[in-house]
Amino acid sequence: MKGRARYKTFGKRRSLRLPGYDYSSPRPVHLVIGTYGKRPILTGRLAMAMVGCLKETAERCEVVLFAFCVMPDHVHLLVSSRGGVDLVTFVQRFKGKSTRIFWELGGRGKLWQRGFYDHVLRKEEAVEDVAAYVLNNPVRKGLARDFRDYHYSGSSVIEW
């Protein structure tokens, strides 16, 4: 590639978000937030603390939690804004508060990777189908036989 700039998929100065998308819209978005270095540390007491932090942050930010699942090395969320803060701000607040909890519980260094993955649901994608995908993550990974048996997942609006 002599004489041409190499295209970078992301870097410290490149945004990972969709350009021009309004993250404060009520359209559901599937988010995945990974731990720093993909470390499988979100277990036991820390995983339970993440669930509490997530619910509290969503309530304060006026974000609907259609489904969430705290896996050992990442967190899946299916969320939408109710007109409070946009989802980027919601994730920033969750990551900041949960990192402080991590440190209080004896963790050191970074908890989360930079940024997060997002997928805005298309009109033909049913919220219930994506929520089922999120909730069944522990089953697919062999952490539970049934998603109802996994203590670190749930929904604030859908009864299963």
N, C-alpha and C positions, 0 to 999 in steps of 0.2 A: 504494500500500500504506500509506496513511495510518493510523496508529494500530496497525499490526501490525508485529511484528519480521520482518525478511526472513530467510528460511532460507538459510543458507550451506552449500554443499556441503563445504567444509573451511576451516580457518583455523588459526592458530597454536595455538589451544586445543582444537580439535576433533580427535579421534582418527580416523585413516584406517583403522583395523583393525575387524574384525567384533566387535561387543560380545559378550562371553561365549565367544568361540571359543578353544579350547585350542590355541595354536600350537606346543605341544610334542607334539601327537598325531602318530602315524605316517602320517596321511593326507597324500598328496602335494599340494603347493601350487605353482601357477605364479606366479612373482614377476617383476615388471618394475621395474627400477631405472633411472631416467633421469638423465642428466648435467644439471648446473645450466644452465639456459637452453637445454636441448637442443643444446648445443654438440657437434659431431661430432669429438671429440678422442681417442676410444678407438681409436687406430690404431697400427700398428707396434709399437715397443718398449713403449709404455704398454699397449696391448691385451694383449701377451704377459705383461707384469707383472700385469695384472688376472687373467688365467687362473691364474697361479701363486698369487696372493693368494687367489683364490676357492677353489682346491683345498685350500690349506693351512688356511684358515679353516674350511671344511667338515669337514675331518678333525679339527681341534681341537675343534670344536663338536658332533661326532658327528651330522653332517647328511649325508644321502644325496643325491648329485648325480645325479639321473636324466638330466638334460640341462642344458647351459648354452651360452650364445652371447653373446659380447661383440661388440655392434654399435658403430658409431662414436659413437652418441649415447644408447645404453641397453644394459642387460644383461638377458637373459632367463634365468630359472632355473626348473627343475622339481626341487623338493626335498622332503624330508620329514625330520623329526627321528627319530633313533634312540634318543631318551631322554636326550640330552645337553641342550644349551640349547634354548630355544624359537626359532622361526624369526625372531621380531622381534629377539631378542638377536643371532642369527647375522648378520642384515642389518646391524645397528648395528656389530658388530665388523668385518665386511667393509668397510663404508663408511669406518670410522675408519682401519683399516690401509691401505686402498687410497688414501685421501686423502693419507696420509703418504708413500706411494710416489710419488704424483703430484707432491707437492712436492719430493721427492728428485730426481725426473727433470726438475725445472725448472718445473713447473706453478705457477700462482699462484691464490690465491682458492679458491672452492668448487669441488669436483669434482661433487658429487651434488645433485640436487634434494631437497627435504624429503620424507620418507616414501618409499613405494613402493606399487605396485599389487600386489594379491594376488587370486588366484582359487583357492579350495579345490576340488579335483577332486570331482565328483559320482561316485556309485557307477557310473553308466553310462559315464563317461569313462575310456577306457583310457590308462594311463600311456604306453604306446608311441605312441599317436596324438598325445598332447600333446608328447611328446619329439620326435617327427618334426616337428611344427609349430615347436618351438623351434629345432631344428637346421637347418630349411630357411629360416629368416629371411634369411640372406645370399643364397640363391638367389632368393627373392622380391624382394629389393632390388637384384638385379643385381651383387652383390659376388663371386659365385662361380657356376660352372655346375653344380656338384654340392656338396652340403653337406660331403662328405669332403675337398674341396679348401680349405675355409675353416679357417685355422689357429687361430682363436680360439673354437672351440666343441668340444663333446665330451660325454662321459658317463663317470661313474666306475663304472657298473654295467651298462649296456646295451652289448652288442657289436653294432656296425652293420656 
